[in-house]
Amino acid sequence: MNMEDASRQPRSDLCWFTSSYSSGAGGECVEVALDAAAVHVRDSKCVAQGGAVLKVGSAAWTALVKTI
């Protein structure tokens, strides 16, 4: 798992989404994007400021989701 500065890594190729349980107003949830090697997680309140992105391996993400 590592923390990445969103301003240093281009993220235009990732498709971000939030939970279907989050409100439609935005700014109240985490956003998740998937790629072949990892799951990327960011705070929806910090997107405009180029906030940090947490990059988690697929196996670790699966274990987390199964736990909660």
C-alpha positions as CSV (number, residue, x, y, z in Angstrom):
1,M,0.0,0.0,0.0
2,N,1.3,3.5,-0.7
3,M,0.2,7.1,-0.8
4,E,0.6,8.9,-4.1
5,D,0.5,12.7,-4.8
6,A,-2.3,13.1,-7.4
7,S,-0.5,16.1,-8.9
8,R,2.5,13.9,-9.9
9,Q,0.6,11.0,-11.4
10,P,-1.8,11.4,-14.4
11,R,-5.2,9.9,-13.5
12,S,-7.1,10.7,-16.6
13,D,-7.2,7.1,-17.6
14,L,-8.9,6.0,-14.4
15,C,-12.7,5.8,-14.1
16,W,-13.6,7.0,-10.6
17,F,-16.8,6.0,-8.8
18,T,-18.5,6.2,-5.4
19,S,-20.8,3.9,-3.5
20,S,-24.4,3.8,-4.5
21,Y,-25.1,4.6,-0.9
22,S,-23.4,8.0,-1.0
23,S,-25.5,11.1,-1.6
24,G,-25.8,12.7,-5.0
25,A,-24.4,16.0,-3.8
26,G,-20.9,14.7,-3.6
27,G,-18.1,15.7,-1.3
28,E,-19.1,13.1,1.4
29,C,-17.5,9.9,0.3
30,V,-14.4,8.2,-0.9
31,E,-13.9,7.6,-4.6
32,V,-12.5,4.4,-6.0
33,A,-10.9,3.6,-9.4
34,L,-9.6,0.2,-10.6
35,D,-6.8,-0.7,-12.9
36,A,-5.1,-4.1,-13.7
37,A,-2.7,-4.0,-10.7
38,A,-4.4,-2.0,-8.0
39,V,-7.3,-0.1,-6.5
40,H,-7.0,3.6,-6.1
41,V,-8.8,5.4,-3.3
42,R,-9.2,9.2,-2.8
43,D,-11.3,11.6,-0.7
44,S,-14.0,13.2,-2.8
45,K,-13.6,16.5,-0.9
46,C,-10.0,16.9,-2.1
47,V,-10.2,16.1,-5.8
48,A,-10.2,19.7,-7.0
49,Q,-7.1,20.4,-4.9
50,G,-5.2,17.4,-6.3
51,G,-5.3,15.5,-3.1
52,A,-3.5,12.3,-2.3
53,V,-4.5,8.9,-3.7
54,L,-4.1,5.7,-1.7
55,K,-3.0,2.8,-4.0
56,V,-3.9,-0.6,-2.6
57,G,-3.1,-4.0,-4.1
58,S,-6.1,-6.0,-5.4
59,A,-5.7,-8.8,-2.8
60,A,-5.5,-6.3,0.1
61,W,-8.6,-4.5,-1.2
62,T,-10.5,-7.7,-1.5
63,A,-9.5,-8.7,2.1
64,L,-10.7,-5.3,3.4
65,V,-14.0,-5.5,1.6
66,K,-14.6,-9.0,2.9
67,T,-13.9,-7.8,6.4
68,I,-16.4,-5.0,6.4
